[in-house]
């Protein structure tokens, strides 16, 4: 059994929150992205990107998941920091006018 980092109470591994003090077991940032309007097959879907910050024993990583219009994740994949940085560089090459936004994203990924 694991220990809560806030109250030091015992917490089973499957719990997302401490049952004693309600502290979150992991910290992450989540953003949803909507599909291109002109691509018929993607209508009703969304891309969810979660940035896990490496708190509570979870490794730092970025997880991408494709969600259907019924609220079900159809596919998911996680990237480590090196692959995430490579993805940021790749996306940066396709949209040079977004330099400032990429710089902010790169700063967040390195923290």
N, C-alpha and C positions, 0 to 999 in steps of 0.2 A: 504494500500500500504506500502511496506517495503522501507527501506533506504539503499543505498549502503554504505558499511563500508569504502570505499576509498574516494569517493567524496561527500557522503551524499545526493546524488540526489535520487529522487523517482524511485523505480523499482518494476514492477509488479512481483508477486510471481512466475510466470511461466518462467521468463527470466533466462537463465543460465549465462548471462553476463550483466553488467550494460550498458544500452544504451547510457549513458553520457560519461563514461570513459573507458569502455570495461573491467573493472575488473571482474574476475571470481566470481560468487556468492557462489561457494563452492569449496573446495579443496579436491582432491582425488588422490590416486596413483592407477594405473591400470596396470595389467599384464595379458597376455594371456598365456595359457598352452595348448600344443598340446596333443592329445590322444595317447594312447599306440598303436604302429604300428601293433601289433599282434591281436588286437581286431577289427574284421571286422565291427561290427555295429557302431563303434565310428568314422570311417573314415569320414573325411570332417567336423568334429565338433571341437569345441575348448571350453575351460573353461576360462571365463573371471573373474578375481578376482579384485574387486574394494575396496580400503580402503578409506572410507570417514573420514576425519580428524575432523569433527565437527565444521566447519567454516561456517558462514553465516546462522546460525539457524538450520542446519541439525544436527541430532544426530550422534555421532561417531558410525560407524558400518562397517562391512565387508559384501560385497554383492557378491554372486557367481551367475554367469549366464552361461548357456550352449547355445552356438551359433551354428547354422547350417551352412552348406557350402554356403547357400544363403544370409548369413549375418543377419539372424533373430534370436533373442533370443527365445529359445524354453521353457526355464524355468529359474526361478531365486528365490533366497532366501537370506535374510539378517540375519546376526548374530550380537548380541551385543558383547561387549568386553569380558564378562564372557564366552560366548559360543565360541568365537574366541580363547580365551586362552585354553579352553578345547580341541578344534580341534588341536591346535598347539601341545599340550601335547600328544594327540592321535597319530598324525603323527610322533612325535618324538620317540614314542615307536616302530614304524615299521622300522625306518632307523637310528640306533644308530651311523653309520659312518658319519652322516650329523650334528653332534653336533654343530659345529661352525656356520653353516648356520641357524640352529634352534635358536641359541642364538641371532644372529642378528635379526631374525624375531621377536623373543619375545621382544627384545629391542624396535623395531619399533612399535609393538602393544601396548606397555605400555606408549608411548609418547603421 
